[in-house]
Amino acid sequence: MSRPKGNLQPTPLATRLGRWALALLVLGVMVGGGAWGTLWLLTPQNVPLEKVRIDGEIRHTRREVLQHTLAGRISGSFFSLDLDGVRTAVEELPWVTEASVRRVWPNTLLVQVHEREALARWGERGVVSPEGEVFIPDPGTVPGGLARLAGPDGSAEEVVEKYKWARERAAGGGFGITRLELSERHAWRLELEGEMDVHLGNRDADARFERVLAHLPRLREDGAVQRIDARYANGFAVQWRPGQEPPSAQAAAEE
C-alpha cells in the first residue's frame, strides 16, 4: 500500500521545539548585543569625559587644590566614572562641607561645592564654623580679622554659642570681642578690642559680663584698662596699664 503524496504536516511537538529554539536564538542575540553595547559605553575612547565644570561659591578652597583632587579621581568613560568616589574626595577637603557630582550629557562632569563658613579661629591651628564644627584648613586660606576661641575637647558648640551672645551684647556698647576661652575648670575669660582682658570665672558668667558692660563706657573715658576681674559677687576689680594715671573713678564698681 503506497503512502499518500503531498506536503507533510509538522507534528505539534516539532512545532513547539522549533519555537523554543527560535526564542533561545533571539534571546542569545539580545543578551550578546546588550553586553557588547555596555562594554562599548564603558570604553573611554568611545564615550570620553571631556569637560569638568565646577559650580558653587568657592571663597577659601584653592582652585588648584580642587583641580588636583579631581584629577586624582577622574578616570574612565562618561558612564564608568565613579561619582561617589569623586564626591567623597572633594568632601574630604577642609573647607568643603558638601559636594554633589553628576553627569551632564554628552561629555561633562558637573561638580557643585558648598563651603563651610568661618566664624572664628579655634585653638592654634583650627577654624570653627557657626555650628561649632572645628576643622583645620591650610593656614594661608584662613581669612584675617577672626576672633580666637578655645576650650576643652568637645566644648566647641558651647563656646560658639557663648561667643555669639557675648559678641552681640558687646556690640551694643560699641565693643568688639577678639578672644573667648573656656578653661578646663569651666571658667570664662574674654578679651575686648584694645587688649582688655575680662575674667568672668565659672559662675554667673552672663550676669558678670552684663555688669562689666554697664561700666565700660565710663572706664574707657577714665583711662586705658588692661584687666578686669569680675569674679566678685557685687563688683569687679580694674587693673590699669603701666604708666596710666589712676582715674577718679573707683577701681571697683558696685552695683
JOUR-V448276 format. One record per backbone hydrogen bond with DSSP energy under -0.5 kcal/mol. CO is the residue of the C=O (numbers start at 1). NH is the residue of the N-H. If there is no record, write none. Layout:
co=CO nh=NH
co=CO nh=NH
//
This chain:
co=11 nh=15
co=12 nh=16
co=13 nh=17
co=14 nh=18
co=15 nh=19
co=16 nh=20
co=17 nh=21
co=18 nh=22
co=19 nh=23
co=20 nh=24
co=21 nh=25
co=22 nh=26
co=23 nh=27
co=24 nh=28
co=25 nh=29
co=26 nh=30
co=27 nh=31
co=28 nh=32
co=29 nh=33
co=30 nh=34
co=31 nh=35
co=32 nh=36
co=33 nh=37
co=34 nh=38
co=35 nh=39
co=36 nh=40
co=37 nh=41
co=38 nh=42
co=39 nh=43
co=40 nh=43
co=41 nh=79
co=42 nh=44
co=43 nh=46
co=43 nh=47
co=47 nh=78
co=48 nh=50
co=51 nh=109
co=53 nh=55
co=53 nh=111
co=55 nh=113
co=56 nh=58
co=57 nh=59
co=62 nh=66
co=63 nh=67
co=64 nh=68
co=65 nh=69
co=66 nh=70
co=67 nh=71
co=68 nh=72
co=70 nh=73
co=70 nh=74
co=73 nh=75
co=77 nh=81
co=81 nh=83
co=82 nh=86
co=83 nh=87
co=84 nh=88
co=85 nh=89
co=86 nh=90
co=87 nh=91
co=88 nh=92
co=90 nh=93
co=93 nh=96
co=95 nh=116
co=98 nh=114
co=100 nh=112
co=102 nh=110
co=104 nh=107
co=104 nh=108
co=107 nh=50
co=107 nh=51
co=108 nh=104
co=108 nh=110
co=109 nh=53
co=109 nh=111
co=110 nh=102
co=110 nh=112
co=111 nh=55
co=112 nh=100
co=114 nh=97
co=114 nh=98
co=117 nh=119
co=120 nh=128
co=121 nh=149
co=122 nh=126
co=126 nh=122
co=127 nh=135
co=128 nh=119
co=128 nh=120
co=129 nh=132
co=132 nh=134
co=133 nh=129
co=135 nh=127
co=135 nh=137
co=138 nh=141
co=139 nh=142
co=147 nh=121
co=147 nh=149
co=148 nh=180
co=149 nh=123
co=150 nh=182
co=152 nh=155
co=155 nh=159
co=156 nh=160
co=157 nh=161
co=158 nh=162
co=159 nh=163
co=160 nh=164
co=161 nh=165
co=162 nh=166
co=163 nh=167
co=164 nh=168
co=165 nh=169
co=166 nh=170
co=167 nh=171
co=168 nh=172
co=169 nh=173
co=170 nh=173
co=170 nh=175
co=171 nh=174
co=176 nh=178
co=176 nh=193
co=178 nh=148
co=179 nh=191
co=180 nh=150
co=181 nh=189
co=183 nh=186
co=187 nh=183
co=188 nh=200
co=188 nh=201
co=189 nh=181
co=190 nh=198
co=191 nh=178
co=191 nh=179
co=192 nh=195
co=192 nh=196
co=195 nh=197
co=196 nh=192
co=197 nh=228
co=198 nh=190
co=198 nh=200
co=199 nh=230
co=201 nh=188
co=204 nh=208
co=205 nh=209
co=206 nh=210
co=207 nh=211
co=208 nh=212
co=209 nh=213
co=210 nh=214
co=211 nh=215
co=212 nh=215
co=212 nh=216
co=213 nh=217
co=215 nh=219
co=216 nh=220
co=217 nh=221
co=218 nh=222
co=219 nh=223
co=223 nh=225
co=224 nh=241
co=226 nh=197
co=227 nh=239
co=228 nh=199
co=228 nh=230
co=229 nh=237
co=230 nh=232
co=234 nh=255
co=235 nh=232
co=236 nh=253
co=237 nh=229
co=239 nh=226
co=239 nh=227
co=241 nh=244
co=251 nh=238
co=252 nh=254
co=253 nh=236
//
